[in-house]
């Protein structure tokens, strides 16, 4: 398997160029041939072996850098902040909850306010909570007089959960929310978010924030547990767009825990898409998926299923261009059939498809922490050529066994 990666936080000295473009200039283009041709002194030109194994990674902009810092170094503090011994320099994450009443009516307005406040939305999901889940999340509040109203509010519709990242995220979000008591918020801090988005005749404030960095990580884990999902780079995207898609996967904080390139047999493609068997496009879909190699990946991340689906965008590339212009399908897909990438629709669907493609990988989860590092392909090194050759060999065996059972 691939070995460990070294993850660095880089800063620039006073008077030097901005660190992000400077580092990206230093490492060179993601495509190795382009790097060797255009930037022969770059790190990728010197040390990359092929585009898939291009040696180094760098955040493409400040938003991506914030997400990656929050993911790998949730308690990172800038040098100036350490010198000042203040809290504002700490890059961290906090949980924000938008309760059902305002999530439905004011979602976009609140998200715009969050962006204006300097936060990056690192994770996002909409969830309909059960009473049991609300009681577990608010365990310390169940005996309070207001809890029945809180329970009613939290189960009245979908809750929008957000993991927000920025320097001093916990404190900054708490200050932006204002007092938890609505009367006090309206009287003392009428500009605070809780006062602005209060609901008439509703005693419960409509926005939640974590109380401390430790509580934030616990709450984020509650709403965004680590998941695995299956991602497929389809034949139409393999030649021209595979490397950019892999770069996007790395940049969004996914860990690639399994990877193989394979040509699906017809029997395997039919079994993989069996839920579409009665659809009129089924035969076309199977023909398309068998026409050339595709890349299968197991991606691991908090809320991996929804995060990957968000990165892919809508199935129809025209709709993707309208609603998610930065998504992979908006950028690379030709039409609904030739739409570049595939992703599992649910956690259960992901488990089923991963088992079908890679076999039972749950035994790997039982390995010790030291052993586990050997079976995980890091976000930056998708492996080594030796690893890919081993996976290709394993995939051939898996293809035969899976095809015979279809």
Backbone torsions as a table, in degrees:
resi	resn	phi	psi	omega
1	UNK	NA	166.6	174.6
2	UNK	-66.1	156.4	-179.1
3	UNK	-93.9	-172.3	-179.2
4	UNK	-70.1	154.7	173.5
5	UNK	-103.2	154.7	173.5
6	UNK	-105.2	121.9	-176.3
7	UNK	-106.7	124.1	-175.3
8	UNK	-118.9	145.4	169.3
9	UNK	-104.3	117.9	-177.0
10	UNK	-105.0	143.6	174.0
11	UNK	-132.0	162.1	-179.9
12	UNK	-107.1	152.2	177.5
13	UNK	-79.3	159.9	-178.2
14	UNK	-59.4	131.5	178.1
15	UNK	90.1	-6.9	179.6
16	UNK	-90.8	175.1	-179.2
17	UNK	-66.9	159.0	176.4
18	UNK	-57.0	136.7	-168.5
19	UNK	-65.6	-36.1	-174.9
20	UNK	-67.2	-55.7	178.1
21	UNK	-63.9	-31.6	-180.0
22	UNK	-65.5	-43.6	179.1
23	UNK	-67.7	-41.4	-179.7
24	UNK	-66.7	-33.2	174.9
25	UNK	-65.9	-38.7	-177.6
26	UNK	-68.3	-38.8	-176.8
27	UNK	-82.8	-25.8	177.0
28	UNK	87.9	177.4	-177.9
29	UNK	-62.0	153.2	179.3
30	UNK	-65.7	-35.4	179.0
31	UNK	-76.0	120.6	-173.9
32	UNK	-62.5	-42.1	-179.7
33	UNK	-63.6	-41.4	176.9
34	UNK	-64.0	-40.6	179.3
35	UNK	-62.1	-44.2	-179.3
36	UNK	-67.0	-32.1	-178.8
37	UNK	-80.1	-45.8	-173.0
38	UNK	-94.8	-33.2	-176.0
39	UNK	-133.6	67.9	-173.9
40	UNK	-62.9	-19.8	179.2
41	UNK	-90.9	-3.4	-177.5
42	UNK	-71.5	161.5	-178.6
43	UNK	-63.1	-41.2	-178.4
44	UNK	-67.4	-36.8	177.8
45	UNK	-64.3	-37.0	-176.4
46	UNK	-81.7	-36.5	-169.5
47	UNK	-118.6	-14.2	177.8
48	UNK	-75.2	144.5	179.4
49	UNK	-100.0	-35.4	172.8
50	UNK	-158.4	170.2	-172.3
51	UNK	-59.6	-35.4	178.4
52	UNK	-64.4	-33.5	-179.0
53	UNK	-116.5	71.0	-170.4
54	UNK	-99.8	24.3	164.9
55	UNK	78.4	-48.3	-171.5
56	UNK	-140.7	161.2	179.4
57	UNK	-132.3	152.7	173.5
58	UNK	-148.4	140.2	178.0
59	UNK	-59.3	139.2	-175.3
60	UNK	-85.9	-20.5	178.5
61	UNK	-158.6	176.9	-175.0
62	UNK	-66.2	-33.5	178.1
63	UNK	-64.0	-46.0	178.9
64	UNK	-65.7	-38.5	178.2
65	UNK	-61.3	-41.0	178.4
66	UNK	-62.8	-43.5	178.6
67	UNK	-62.3	-43.8	-176.8
68	UNK	-71.3	-37.9	175.0
69	UNK	-61.6	-45.3	-179.6
70	UNK	-64.7	-33.0	-178.5
71	UNK	-73.9	-49.6	-174.3
72	UNK	-88.1	-31.5	-176.3
73	UNK	-133.0	71.0	-174.5
74	UNK	-61.7	-19.6	-179.7
75	UNK	-111.7	21.9	-179.9
76	UNK	-64.5	141.0	175.4
77	UNK	-127.8	142.7	177.8
78	UNK	-71.2	157.4	-178.7
79	UNK	-59.6	-43.1	-179.4
80	UNK	-62.5	-36.1	-180.0
81	UNK	-68.7	-38.5	177.9
82	UNK	-63.4	-41.5	179.9
83	UNK	-63.2	-36.5	-179.7
84	UNK	-85.7	-6.8	-178.4
85	UNK	53.0	42.5	179.2
86	UNK	-111.2	169.5	-178.3
87	UNK	-92.4	-20.4	-171.6
88	UNK	-67.6	-20.9	-178.3
89	UNK	-82.4	-3.2	-175.5
90	UNK	-82.7	117.0	175.6
91	UNK	-79.3	117.6	-175.7
92	UNK	-146.8	178.5	178.2
93	UNK	-118.4	152.7	172.8
94	UNK	-140.0	156.6	178.0
95	UNK	-95.3	132.2	171.8
96	UNK	-117.4	133.7	174.0
97	UNK	-118.3	130.9	173.0
98	UNK	-107.4	113.8	-173.2
99	UNK	-70.4	160.7	-169.2
100	UNK	-52.3	-41.6	-174.9
101	UNK	-59.3	-45.7	-178.8
102	UNK	-89.5	-21.9	176.4
103	UNK	-60.9	-33.1	-179.5
104	UNK	-78.8	-41.3	-172.0
105	UNK	-93.6	-34.5	-169.1
106	UNK	-124.6	18.1	-175.6
107	UNK	-51.6	-55.4	-175.6
108	UNK	-63.4	-38.9	179.8
109	UNK	-64.7	-41.6	179.8
110	UNK	-68.0	-41.6	178.1
111	UNK	-62.1	-36.4	176.7
112	UNK	-65.8	-40.3	177.2
113	UNK	-63.1	-41.7	179.5
114	UNK	-60.3	-44.1	178.5
115	UNK	-64.5	-40.6	179.6
116	UNK	-63.5	-30.6	179.2
117	UNK	-78.2	-0.9	175.5
118	UNK	91.5	12.4	179.0
119	UNK	-88.1	149.1	167.0
120	UNK	-105.0	131.5	176.0
121	UNK	-81.5	101.0	-177.4
122	UNK	-77.5	-35.2	-179.9
123	UNK	-142.4	146.7	-178.9
124	UNK	-150.5	134.3	173.0
125	UNK	-155.2	150.5	175.7
126	UNK	-107.2	128.6	-174.0
127	UNK	-140.3	140.4	175.4
128	UNK	-97.5	111.1	-173.8
129	UNK	-86.3	145.8	171.5
130	UNK	-87.6	165.0	176.8
131	UNK	-60.2	-39.3	179.9
132	UNK	-61.9	-41.8	179.5
133	UNK	-65.5	-39.8	178.3
134	UNK	-64.4	-41.7	178.8
135	UNK	-63.9	-37.9	178.4
136	UNK	-68.3	-42.5	-177.6
137	UNK	-68.4	-41.0	-178.7
138	UNK	-104.2	42.8	-175.3
139	UNK	-55.6	-37.7	-177.3
140	UNK	-75.9	-6.3	-176.0
141	UNK	-111.5	-1.6	-171.1
142	UNK	-63.9	-23.8	-179.1
143	UNK	-93.9	0.3	-179.2
144	UNK	-78.7	153.4	-178.0
145	UNK	-62.0	-31.7	-176.1
146	UNK	-82.4	-7.1	-172.2
147	UNK	-60.8	-41.4	177.9
148	UNK	-56.3	-39.7	177.9
149	UNK	-68.3	-38.4	177.5
150	UNK	-64.3	-43.6	179.0
151	UNK	-61.3	-43.7	179.2
152	UNK	-62.8	-43.0	-179.7
153	UNK	-64.5	-44.8	-174.6
154	UNK	-72.1	-18.6	-179.6
155	UNK	-108.3	9.2	-175.8
156	UNK	-82.9	-7.7	-178.7
157	UNK	173.6	-174.3	-179.5
158	UNK	-66.2	137.4	173.9
159	UNK	-98.6	137.4	175.3
160	UNK	-96.2	114.9	-180.0
161	UNK	-103.4	133.6	-177.9
162	UNK	-132.2	135.9	167.3
163	UNK	-100.4	114.1	-175.9
164	UNK	-101.5	138.9	-178.8
165	UNK	-124.4	138.1	171.1
166	UNK	178.7	174.6	174.1
167	UNK	-65.7	132.9	179.0
168	UNK	59.4	37.7	-171.5
169	UNK	-58.4	-44.9	-175.3
170	UNK	-61.6	-52.4	-177.9
171	UNK	-66.2	-41.1	-177.1
172	UNK	-65.9	-40.2	179.3
173	UNK	-69.4	-40.5	177.8
174	UNK	-60.1	-44.7	179.5
175	UNK	-65.4	-36.1	179.6
176	UNK	-69.9	-32.4	179.4
177	UNK	-69.1	-42.0	-175.0
178	UNK	87.6	-175.0	-177.6
179	UNK	-59.3	147.2	178.7
180	UNK	-72.3	-29.1	176.7
181	UNK	-76.6	121.8	-173.7
182	UNK	-65.0	-40.5	179.0
183	UNK	-61.0	-42.6	179.1
184	UNK	-67.0	-39.5	179.5
185	UNK	-62.5	-44.7	-179.0
186	UNK	-67.7	-35.3	-176.6
187	UNK	-80.0	-44.9	-172.4
188	UNK	-94.9	-30.5	-176.3
189	UNK	-138.0	66.5	-175.2
190	UNK	-62.1	-17.6	179.1
191	UNK	-89.6	-6.2	-178.1
192	UNK	-70.6	160.6	-175.0
193	UNK	-64.5	-38.2	-179.7
194	UNK	-65.3	-36.2	177.6
195	UNK	-71.6	-41.2	-178.8
196	UNK	-64.1	-35.7	-173.7
197	UNK	-112.0	28.3	174.4
198	UNK	-68.6	146.1	-179.6
199	UNK	-104.7	132.1	-179.7
200	UNK	-56.5	136.5	176.7
201	UNK	62.3	21.3	176.9
202	UNK	-119.4	114.6	-175.5
203	UNK	-75.1	-15.2	-175.9
204	UNK	-92.5	132.7	175.2
205	UNK	-66.6	155.7	-169.3
206	UNK	-99.9	3.9	-177.3
207	UNK	-135.0	138.2	-179.0
208	UNK	-116.5	147.5	172.8
209	UNK	-142.7	147.0	-179.9
210	UNK	-66.7	148.9	-176.3
211	UNK	-85.0	-24.1	-176.4
212	UNK	-154.5	163.2	177.5
213	UNK	-59.0	-38.0	179.8
214	UNK	-65.7	-44.5	178.4
215	UNK	-65.2	-35.6	179.7
216	UNK	-59.9	-46.0	-179.4
217	UNK	-65.6	-37.0	176.7
218	UNK	-64.7	-43.5	-178.2
219	UNK	-69.9	-37.5	176.7
220	UNK	-63.1	-40.2	178.0
221	UNK	-64.1	-31.8	179.1
222	UNK	-65.3	-46.0	-176.2
223	UNK	-89.0	-23.8	-177.3
224	UNK	-129.7	67.7	178.7
225	UNK	-65.9	152.2	176.3
226	UNK	-60.2	131.3	-179.7
227	UNK	-131.0	163.5	169.2
228	UNK	-116.6	144.5	174.0
229	UNK	-138.6	156.1	176.9
230	UNK	-95.7	128.6	175.1
231	UNK	-116.7	141.9	177.7
232	UNK	-128.9	127.2	168.7
233	UNK	-93.0	114.8	-170.5
234	UNK	-78.0	165.3	-176.8
235	UNK	-53.8	-35.4	-176.7
236	UNK	-68.8	-18.9	-177.6
237	UNK	-104.7	-6.8	-171.9
238	UNK	-65.4	-43.8	-174.9
239	UNK	-73.3	-48.4	-170.6
240	UNK	-96.5	-29.7	-168.6
241	UNK	-120.0	-3.2	-175.9
242	UNK	-55.5	-46.3	-173.9
243	UNK	-67.5	-38.5	177.8
244	UNK	-67.0	-39.3	179.2
245	UNK	-64.1	-43.1	177.5
246	UNK	-62.7	-38.4	176.8
247	UNK	-63.0	-41.2	177.5
248	UNK	-63.5	-41.6	178.7
249	UNK	-59.2	-47.1	178.2
250	UNK	-62.1	-44.4	-176.3
251	UNK	-65.0	-25.2	-179.7
252	UNK	-89.3	8.0	173.4
253	UNK	84.9	11.5	176.3
254	UNK	-76.3	144.9	168.8
255	UNK	-101.7	128.8	178.3
256	UNK	-90.1	106.7	-176.0
257	UNK	-96.7	-14.7	172.3
258	UNK	-148.6	145.4	-178.6
259	UNK	-153.3	135.8	168.9
260	UNK	-156.8	147.2	175.2
261	UNK	-104.1	131.6	-174.9
262	UNK	-153.1	157.4	169.9
263	UNK	-104.3	118.5	-178.0
264	UNK	-71.8	135.4	169.1
265	UNK	-73.0	163.2	179.5
266	UNK	-62.2	-41.6	179.7
267	UNK	-61.8	-39.5	-179.7
268	UNK	-69.7	-40.8	178.8
269	UNK	-64.2	-40.3	178.4
270	UNK	-63.3	-40.3	179.2
271	UNK	-70.4	-38.3	-179.0
272	UNK	-62.0	-39.4	-178.5
273	UNK	-105.3	31.9	-173.9
274	UNK	-60.9	-27.5	179.7
275	UNK	-67.3	-15.8	178.5
276	UNK	-102.4	11.1	-172.1
277	UNK	-55.8	-35.3	-177.4
278	UNK	-89.6	-0.4	-178.9
279	UNK	-79.8	149.1	-178.5
280	UNK	-64.4	-23.1	-177.2
281	UNK	-91.2	2.5	-171.7
282	UNK	-57.8	-47.7	-177.2
283	UNK	-63.3	-41.7	177.4
284	UNK	-62.1	-42.5	-179.3
285	UNK	-62.3	-45.4	180.0
286	UNK	-63.8	-45.0	178.0
287	UNK	-57.2	-45.2	-178.6
288	UNK	-62.9	-44.2	-176.4
289	UNK	-70.9	-17.6	179.8
290	UNK	-95.5	-3.4	-168.7
291	UNK	-79.5	-14.2	-179.1
292	UNK	-169.4	-179.2	-178.1
293	UNK	-68.6	149.7	170.4
294	UNK	-132.4	163.7	-179.9
295	UNK	-114.2	126.1	179.1
296	UNK	-103.3	131.2	-179.7
297	UNK	-134.4	141.1	167.8
298	UNK	-99.8	117.8	-178.0
299	UNK	-105.0	135.3	179.1
300	UNK	-120.1	133.3	179.3
301	UNK	-173.5	162.2	168.5
302	UNK	-60.2	129.4	178.1
303	UNK	57.6	40.4	-170.9
304	UNK	-59.1	-40.4	-175.9
305	UNK	-59.8	-52.4	-177.6
306	UNK	-71.5	-35.3	179.7
307	UNK	-64.1	-41.8	179.2
308	UNK	-68.7	-39.5	179.3
309	UNK	-64.4	-36.4	177.4
310	UNK	-66.4	-39.5	179.1
311	UNK	-67.7	-35.9	177.7
312	UNK	-66.9	-45.0	-174.6
313	UNK	89.1	176.0	-179.0
314	UNK	-58.6	153.2	-178.9
315	UNK	-58.7	-41.5	178.9
316	UNK	-81.8	115.7	-177.3
317	UNK	-61.7	-28.3	177.5
318	UNK	-65.8	-43.6	175.9
319	UNK	-65.6	-37.8	178.7
320	UNK	-60.6	-41.2	180.0
321	UNK	-64.7	-31.3	-179.5
322	UNK	-79.8	-41.8	-172.3
323	UNK	-103.1	-26.3	-177.6
324	UNK	-141.2	68.0	-172.1
325	UNK	-63.4	-18.9	178.8
326	UNK	-92.0	-2.4	-177.3
327	UNK	-71.2	162.8	-177.8
328	UNK	-64.1	-41.6	-178.7
329	UNK	-69.4	-34.6	177.1
330	UNK	-63.7	-35.1	-175.4
331	UNK	-86.7	-33.7	-168.7
332	UNK	-121.2	-18.0	-173.6
333	UNK	-79.9	146.0	178.0
334	UNK	-91.6	-42.0	-179.9
335	UNK	-160.2	-175.1	-175.1
336	UNK	-61.8	-38.2	179.2
337	UNK	-73.1	-49.6	-178.5
338	UNK	-94.2	71.6	-172.5
339	UNK	-111.3	26.2	163.4
340	UNK	76.0	-46.8	-171.6
341	UNK	-140.1	159.8	177.1
342	UNK	-131.4	149.9	175.6
343	UNK	-148.6	150.9	179.2
344	UNK	-66.2	146.5	-176.8
345	UNK	-87.9	-16.9	-178.7
346	UNK	-156.2	168.7	179.1
347	UNK	-63.9	-40.3	178.8
348	UNK	-64.4	-42.3	177.7
349	UNK	-62.8	-39.5	179.1
350	UNK	-62.9	-45.8	179.6
351	UNK	-59.2	-43.3	-179.1
352	UNK	-63.6	-46.6	-176.2
353	UNK	-72.2	-35.7	177.3
354	UNK	-63.4	-43.3	178.8
355	UNK	-62.7	-38.2	-179.6
356	UNK	-66.8	-42.2	-175.7
357	UNK	-82.5	-43.5	-171.8
358	UNK	-110.5	-2.5	-173.7
359	UNK	80.1	-167.4	-178.5
360	UNK	-82.0	104.7	178.7
361	UNK	-98.1	6.7	-178.3
362	UNK	-66.0	-25.6	179.7
363	UNK	-64.9	-27.2	177.3
364	UNK	-63.5	-31.5	-178.1
365	UNK	-66.9	-20.3	-179.1
366	UNK	-84.6	-4.5	179.8
367	UNK	-67.5	158.9	177.5
368	UNK	-69.7	167.3	-177.6
369	UNK	-60.4	-38.2	-179.8
370	UNK	-67.3	-42.9	179.3
371	UNK	-67.5	-34.4	-175.0
372	UNK	-61.6	-33.8	-179.1
373	UNK	-65.1	-21.6	-179.1
374	UNK	-82.2	-19.1	-178.0
375	UNK	-104.3	2.0	179.8
376	UNK	-104.2	128.1	174.4
377	UNK	-87.2	122.6	-174.0
378	UNK	-68.6	167.3	179.9
379	UNK	-64.6	-25.0	-176.0
380	UNK	-98.5	-40.5	176.1
381	UNK	-103.4	109.2	178.6
382	UNK	-74.1	1.4	176.8
383	UNK	136.6	-166.1	176.0
384	UNK	-119.8	166.3	175.9
385	UNK	-56.7	-36.2	178.2
386	UNK	-63.0	-39.8	179.0
387	UNK	-64.7	-45.4	-178.8
388	UNK	-62.3	-40.0	178.0
389	UNK	-62.8	-39.9	178.7
390	UNK	-64.9	-42.3	179.8
391	UNK	-66.3	-37.5	178.2
392	UNK	-63.1	-39.4	177.9
393	UNK	-64.9	-44.3	178.6
394	UNK	-62.5	-37.9	-176.9
395	UNK	-67.0	-32.8	179.0
396	UNK	-63.2	-43.5	177.7
397	UNK	-63.4	-43.6	-179.0
398	UNK	-64.1	-37.2	-178.9
399	UNK	-62.7	-41.0	-178.4
400	UNK	-66.0	-46.7	-177.5
401	UNK	-67.6	-40.5	-179.4
402	UNK	-68.1	-38.1	-178.2
403	UNK	-67.0	-36.0	-178.2
404	UNK	-69.7	-21.3	-178.7
405	UNK	-92.4	-5.1	-176.9
406	UNK	-87.6	NA	NA
